[in-house]
Structure formats: structure tokens, C-alpha cells
Amino acid sequence: MTTQQIETVQQSWEKVKPVLQETGESFYKKLFEKAPQLRHLFKEDVTAQAGRLGYMLTYIVSRLDKLDTILQDVQNLAIRHNKYGAQPEHYAVVGECLLATLEESLGRHWNKQVKDAWATVYGVLADAMIQAQQDSLEKRA
């Protein structure tokens, strides 16, 4: 991640924050349409989950320039995902749905630079989460 990508993600997130709950709900709608096999991993009503997603993304985005300060939190989140049945292959579809949701929420503010910055940031975080999940499972085995 470059400094410019971090700034781009943080600036674009500021535009999403006023519609955070709606963005989270839209994300889950897209996720369940694209990957209905993941629906069982979540409670019936994802309203609260959408709020938690928004909170977590706000926290992560606000500290991207200090990645080392949040990496443990991101890894712990990934380990919790093991308990819910999340698999490494789920991260690709989550990333697709996140980008589609951000495009929708950002509207005219969405462009190639913003998309590439978000894709890079998501890739770094997803890789860290996948590795933490796998490490956790190996320790248990």
C-alpha cells in the first residue's frame, strides 16, 4: 500500500460514513445474492451486523497509515471468523461485493484510482486475515 492509496481510501471513506448503515446493508444484500451459500453464516437479520461492519471498517480505515497498530486486531477478527465457518475462498467474493458496494455508495466519486486503492488495501487485509486463520487452525491441529 502506498501513502497515496491510503489517503485515497481514507478520503473516499469520509464520503461513505454519512450512509454507513445503508452501505453495510447493501453489502450484505450483494454478498447473499452473489454467494447465497454464505447466508447461513449470518443471523437472519443482518442490520446489527451491517453496523458492526461499518464500525470495523471505520476503525481500520482510520488507522491504515499505522497498519502495525491494527494488524493484531485484524488478525484476531480473522481468527473469530474461523468460529463462524469462514473459509479463505470466501475472501474473494467478499472483496468483489465490497468494491461493488463502495462504487454504489460513492457514485460520481468512484473512479479507477479509488477502485485500485480499495482493491489494494482489501488485498493486504484479506491476505493478513487468511494467514491468521490458517495459522490458528494449524496451531489447533
Backbone as CSV, one residue per row, in Angstrom:
resi,resn,N_x,N_y,N_z,CA_x,CA_y,CA_z,C_x,C_y,C_z
1,MET,0.841,-1.182,0.000,0.000,0.000,0.000,0.882,1.239,0.000
2,THR,0.544,2.139,-0.883,1.278,3.397,-0.916,0.565,4.424,-0.037
3,THR,1.283,5.481,0.276,0.686,6.578,1.033,-0.493,7.155,0.272
4,GLN,-0.352,7.282,-1.041,-1.440,7.823,-1.868,-2.674,6.919,-1.825
5,GLN,-2.471,5.613,-1.872,-3.607,4.686,-1.808,-4.309,4.795,-0.457
6,ILE,-3.543,4.898,0.598,-4.127,5.040,1.931,-4.949,6.321,2.008
7,GLU,-4.384,7.421,1.519,-5.108,8.700,1.536,-6.373,8.631,0.698
8,THR,-6.297,7.969,-0.443,-7.463,7.829,-1.320,-8.562,7.045,-0.616
9,VAL,-8.200,5.952,0.032,-9.180,5.144,0.762,-9.780,5.962,1.905
10,GLN,-8.946,6.643,2.655,-9.452,7.417,3.787,-10.359,8.555,3.328
11,GLN,-9.988,9.244,2.267,-10.820,10.347,1.772,-12.154,9.838,1.225
12,SER,-12.110,8.721,0.521,-13.359,8.186,-0.024,-14.254,7.655,1.095
13,TRP,-13.651,7.086,2.141,-14.444,6.572,3.252,-15.205,7.686,3.954
14,GLU,-14.626,8.865,4.029,-15.316,10.009,4.631,-16.631,10.296,3.910
15,LYS,-16.671,10.027,2.613,-17.893,10.244,1.834,-18.914,9.131,2.074
16,VAL,-18.452,7.972,2.506,-19.342,6.843,2.766,-19.939,6.932,4.167
17,LYS,-19.202,7.483,5.108,-19.619,7.485,6.515,-21.035,8.026,6.764
18,PRO,-21.493,9.058,6.042,-22.868,9.526,6.292,-23.951,8.495,5.941
19,VAL,-23.608,7.514,5.126,-24.580,6.483,4.727,-24.062,5.099,5.128
20,LEU,-23.409,5.045,6.263,-22.717,3.841,6.696,-23.653,2.641,6.884
21,GLN,-24.753,2.832,7.571,-25.675,1.717,7.816,-26.241,1.186,6.502
22,GLU,-26.664,2.091,5.635,-27.216,1.681,4.340,-26.155,0.961,3.508
23,THR,-24.918,1.438,3.589,-23.826,0.808,2.855,-23.595,-0.608,3.364
24,GLY,-23.596,-0.779,4.673,-23.424,-2.113,5.239,-24.538,-3.055,4.833
25,GLU,-25.764,-2.580,4.876,-26.895,-3.421,4.486,-26.825,-3.770,3.004
26,SER,-26.428,-2.816,2.193,-26.267,-3.064,0.757,-25.178,-4.106,0.500
27,PHE,-24.089,-4.029,1.269,-23.019,-5.006,1.135,-23.544,-6.417,1.365
28,TYR,-24.282,-6.615,2.460,-24.779,-7.958,2.764,-25.795,-8.432,1.727
29,LYS,-26.595,-7.527,1.217,-27.539,-7.900,0.155,-26.767,-8.407,-1.064
30,LYS,-25.732,-7.679,-1.451,-24.912,-8.092,-2.592,-24.208,-9.424,-2.308
31,LEU,-23.691,-9.567,-1.107,-22.981,-10.791,-0.750,-23.905,-12.004,-0.841
32,PHE,-25.100,-11.887,-0.317,-26.013,-13.027,-0.305,-26.580,-13.317,-1.693
33,GLU,-26.655,-12.291,-2.545,-27.079,-12.527,-3.931,-25.977,-13.240,-4.712
34,LYS,-24.740,-12.805,-4.508,-23.611,-13.360,-5.246,-23.199,-14.730,-4.695
35,ALA,-23.304,-14.907,-3.393,-22.850,-16.152,-2.758,-23.900,-16.612,-1.734
36,PRO,-25.035,-17.092,-2.201,-26.093,-17.500,-1.263,-25.652,-18.599,-0.291
37,GLN,-24.624,-19.334,-0.658,-24.127,-20.393,0.227,-23.511,-19.822,1.503
38,LEU,-23.261,-18.519,1.552,-22.700,-17.891,2.754,-23.782,-17.380,3.706
39,ARG,-25.022,-17.369,3.254,-26.111,-16.804,4.057,-26.211,-17.459,5.433
40,HIS,-25.995,-18.759,5.503,-26.150,-19.481,6.775,-25.110,-19.074,7.827
41,LEU,-24.062,-18.372,7.416,-23.031,-17.950,8.365,-23.481,-16.751,9.203
42,PHE,-24.632,-16.171,8.835,-25.098,-14.941,9.481,-26.490,-15.138,10.055
43,LYS,-26.802,-14.354,11.079,-28.153,-14.357,11.634,-29.123,-13.874,10.552
44,GLU,-30.384,-14.187,10.764,-31.415,-13.836,9.778,-31.397,-12.340,9.448
45,ASP,-31.448,-11.503,10.477,-31.456,-10.058,10.283,-30.025,-9.537,10.424
46,VAL,-29.486,-8.981,9.350,-28.086,-8.533,9.382,-27.952,-7.036,9.663
47,THR,-29.019,-6.415,10.139,-28.975,-4.981,10.430,-27.858,-4.648,11.420
48,ALA,-27.797,-5.389,12.512,-26.755,-5.138,13.518,-25.377,-5.466,12.943
49,GLN,-25.287,-6.538,12.177,-24.021,-6.917,11.557,-23.539,-5.821,10.606
50,ALA,-24.456,-5.212,9.878,-24.098,-4.123,8.970,-23.498,-2.959,9.756
51,GLY,-24.052,-2.682,10.924,-23.500,-1.633,11.777,-22.109,-1.977,12.278
52,ARG,-21.915,-3.242,12.664,-20.588,-3.673,13.131,-19.561,-3.608,11.998
53,LEU,-19.988,-3.968,10.797,-19.094,-3.868,9.636,-18.656,-2.423,9.429
54,GLY,-19.602,-1.513,9.495,-19.280,-0.094,9.323,-18.326,0.406,10.391
55,TYR,-18.565,-0.001,11.626,-17.688,0.397,12.728,-16.270,-0.136,12.502
56,MET,-16.172,-1.422,12.151,-14.852,-2.036,11.962,-14.116,-1.402,10.783
57,LEU,-14.826,-1.152,9.689,-14.167,-0.522,8.539,-13.718,0.895,8.880
58,THR,-14.523,1.609,9.637,-14.129,2.965,10.043,-12.851,2.915,10.879
59,TYR,-12.802,1.995,11.804,-11.615,1.826,12.650,-10.385,1.482,11.802
60,ILE,-10.525,0.514,10.923,-9.391,0.073,10.099,-8.939,1.188,9.167
61,VAL,-9.877,1.796,8.465,-9.521,2.846,7.503,-8.833,4.014,8.209
62,SER,-9.296,4.358,9.395,-8.709,5.497,10.111,-7.260,5.243,10.515
63,ARG,-6.856,3.975,10.559,-5.505,3.634,11.020,-4.645,2.964,9.952
64,LEU,-5.051,3.059,8.713,-4.268,2.413,7.653,-2.839,2.936,7.581
65,ASP,-2.655,4.191,7.935,-1.311,4.761,7.897,-0.463,4.293,9.080
66,LYS,-1.101,3.572,10.006,-0.389,2.975,11.147,-0.769,1.497,11.204
67,LEU,-0.584,0.807,10.091,-1.061,-0.569,9.938,-0.601,-1.476,11.070
68,ASP,0.610,-1.264,11.547,1.128,-2.123,12.613,0.292,-2.022,13.893
69,THR,-0.430,-0.897,14.076,-1.226,-0.723,15.291,-2.559,-1.471,15.233
70,ILE,-2.976,-1.867,14.032,-4.260,-2.561,13.905,-4.117,-4.001,13.419
71,LEU,-2.919,-4.396,13.037,-2.742,-5.729,12.472,-3.178,-6.825,13.430
72,GLN,-2.874,-6.686,14.705,-3.292,-7.692,15.685,-4.812,-7.762,15.767
73,ASP,-5.476,-6.605,15.723,-6.939,-6.590,15.753,-7.516,-7.279,14.516
74,VAL,-6.932,-7.016,13.371,-7.376,-7.638,12.122,-7.167,-9.149,12.185
75,GLN,-6.038,-9.565,12.709,-5.762,-10.997,12.840,-6.719,-11.662,13.829
76,ASN,-7.009,-10.990,14.933,-7.965,-11.536,15.906,-9.360,-11.660,15.299
77,LEU,-9.742,-10.673,14.496,-11.015,-10.735,13.797,-11.046,-11.961,12.886
78,ALA,-9.969,-12.201,12.191,-9.890,-13.358,11.290,-10.027,-14.665,12.062
79,ILE,-9.386,-14.748,13.194,-9.461,-15.966,14.000,-10.902,-16.199,14.471
80,ARG,-11.604,-15.111,14.819,-13.017,-15.243,15.182,-13.833,-15.753,13.998
81,HIS,-13.430,-15.375,12.787,-14.131,-15.844,11.593,-14.045,-17.365,11.455
82,ASN,-13.003,-17.981,11.995,-12.913,-19.448,11.976,-14.130,-20.063,12.664
83,LYS,-14.528,-19.461,13.770,-15.653,-19.990,14.543,-16.959,-19.935,13.763
84,TYR,-17.045,-18.992,12.839,-18.271,-18.828,12.054,-18.268,-19.680,10.788
85,GLY,-17.132,-20.297,10.496,-17.058,-21.139,9.299,-16.526,-20.438,8.068
86,ALA,-15.931,-19.276,8.226,-15.364,-18.565,7.077,-14.180,-19.349,6.519
87,GLN,-14.080,-19.361,5.207,-13.017,-20.079,4.517,-12.190,-19.092,3.695
88,PRO,-10.930,-19.406,3.426,-10.092,-18.499,2.625,-10.711,-18.106,1.284
89,GLU,-11.419,-19.036,0.641,-12.012,-18.723,-0.663,-13.162,-17.727,-0.572
90,HIS,-13.698,-17.501,0.620,-14.779,-16.538,0.796,-14.285,-15.096,0.630
91,TYR,-13.010,-14.875,0.886,-12.493,-13.504,0.845,-12.584,-12.866,-0.537
92,ALA,-12.467,-13.660,-1.591,-12.548,-13.097,-2.946,-13.935,-12.528,-3.217
93,VAL,-14.976,-13.267,-2.886,-16.328,-12.786,-3.133,-16.667,-11.618,-2.211
94,VAL,-16.173,-11.652,-0.991,-16.377,-10.523,-0.077,-15.738,-9.265,-0.668
95,GLY,-14.528,-9.404,-1.205,-13.855,-8.271,-1.823,-14.629,-7.717,-3.014
96,GLU,-15.131,-8.599,-3.860,-15.936,-8.162,-5.010,-17.158,-7.382,-4.550
97,CYS,-17.842,-7.909,-3.554,-19.053,-7.261,-3.057,-18.739,-5.942,-2.358
98,LEU,-17.626,-5.898,-1.653,-17.219,-4.646,-1.008,-16.962,-3.571,-2.059
99,LEU,-16.209,-3.905,-3.097,-15.921,-2.921,-4.146,-17.201,-2.479,-4.846
100,ALA,-18.099,-3.405,-5.138,-19.362,-3.054,-5.787,-20.199,-2.138,-4.893
101,THR,-20.180,-2.413,-3.601,-20.936,-1.594,-2.653,-20.336,-0.195,-2.551
102,LEU,-19.022,-0.126,-2.495,-18.369,1.185,-2.429,-18.633,1.990,-3.703
103,GLU,-18.595,1.316,-4.833,-18.898,2.005,-6.100,-20.296,2.609,-6.055
104,GLU,-21.239,1.828,-5.570,-22.616,2.298,-5.460,-22.719,3.470,-4.484
105,SER,-22.093,3.354,-3.332,-22.177,4.398,-2.306,-21.463,5.683,-2.713
106,LEU,-20.350,5.530,-3.409,-19.558,6.710,-3.780,-20.054,7.382,-5.056
107,GLY,-20.784,6.665,-5.878,-21.339,7.271,-7.093,-20.295,7.959,-7.944
108,ARG,-20.481,9.239,-8.164,-19.575,10.001,-9.055,-18.155,10.119,-8.497
109,HIS,-17.969,9.817,-7.229,-16.629,9.881,-6.627,-15.828,8.595,-6.849
110,TRP,-16.447,7.606,-7.469,-15.787,6.331,-7.749,-15.069,6.441,-9.087
111,ASN,-13.796,6.069,-9.099,-13.028,6.062,-10.346,-11.949,4.982,-10.244
112,LYS,-11.148,4.871,-11.271,-10.125,3.821,-11.303,-9.153,3.950,-10.132
113,GLN,-8.744,5.169,-9.806,-7.806,5.383,-8.696,-8.406,4.905,-7.377
114,VAL,-9.659,5.232,-7.131,-10.328,4.826,-5.893,-10.490,3.307,-5.873
115,LYS,-10.927,2.744,-6.980,-11.104,1.289,-7.060,-9.785,0.566,-6.810
116,ASP,-8.732,1.013,-7.472,-7.428,0.358,-7.307,-6.911,0.481,-5.875
117,ALA,-7.126,1.646,-5.262,-6.673,1.844,-3.876,-7.423,0.908,-2.932
118,TRP,-8.740,0.842,-3.079,-9.526,-0.050,-2.220,-9.166,-1.507,-2.461
119,ALA,-8.962,-1.881,-3.711,-8.605,-3.270,-4.025,-7.270,-3.632,-3.390
120,THR,-6.320,-2.724,-3.428,-5.013,-2.976,-2.824,-5.129,-3.114,-1.314
121,VAL,-5.816,-2.183,-0.690,-5.980,-2.220,0.765,-6.716,-3.497,1.172
122,TYR,-7.784,-3.820,0.478,-8.519,-5.034,0.814,-7.627,-6.263,0.646
123,GLY,-6.839,-6.282,-0.408,-5.942,-7.412,-0.637,-4.950,-7.607,0.497
124,VAL,-4.371,-6.530,0.974,-3.415,-6.603,2.088,-4.111,-7.140,3.343
125,LEU,-5.283,-6.594,3.645,-6.006,-7.016,4.839,-6.517,-8.447,4.716
126,ALA,-7.045,-8.797,3.555,-7.546,-10.161,3.356,-6.412,-11.170,3.469
127,ASP,-5.264,-10.856,2.890,-4.110,-11.759,2.999,-3.709,-11.964,4.458
128,ALA,-3.700,-10.882,5.224,-3.346,-10.984,6.652,-4.382,-11.814,7.407
129,MET,-5.644,-11.641,7.058,-6.698,-12.391,7.735,-6.642,-13.875,7.380
130,ILE,-6.448,-14.165,6.114,-6.353,-15.563,5.676,-5.182,-16.247,6.371
131,GLN,-4.052,-15.572,6.421,-2.877,-16.150,7.071,-3.131,-16.387,8.555
132,ALA,-3.773,-15.436,9.214,-4.070,-15.591,10.640,-5.032,-16.750,10.866
133,GLN,-6.031,-16.890,10.001,-6.963,-18.012,10.135,-6.231,-19.339,9.975
134,GLN,-5.398,-19.420,8.960,-4.677,-20.667,8.704,-3.704,-20.984,9.836
135,ASP,-3.007,-19.977,10.326,-2.080,-20.188,11.447,-2.832,-20.694,12.678
136,SER,-3.982,-20.120,12.924,-4.787,-20.506,14.077,-5.246,-21.956,13.955
137,LEU,-5.683,-22.336,12.781,-6.131,-23.720,12.562,-4.991,-24.714,12.694
138,GLU,-3.812,-24.329,12.210,-2.639,-25.206,12.306,-2.221,-25.414,13.758
139,LYS,-2.341,-24.365,14.568,-1.987,-24.473,15.982,-2.906,-25.433,16.720
140,ARG,-4.172,-25.483,16.281,-5.147,-26.360,16.912,-4.953,-27.820,16.501
141,ALA,-4.396,-28.003,15.308,-4.267,-29.381,14.762,-3.183,-30.178,15.455
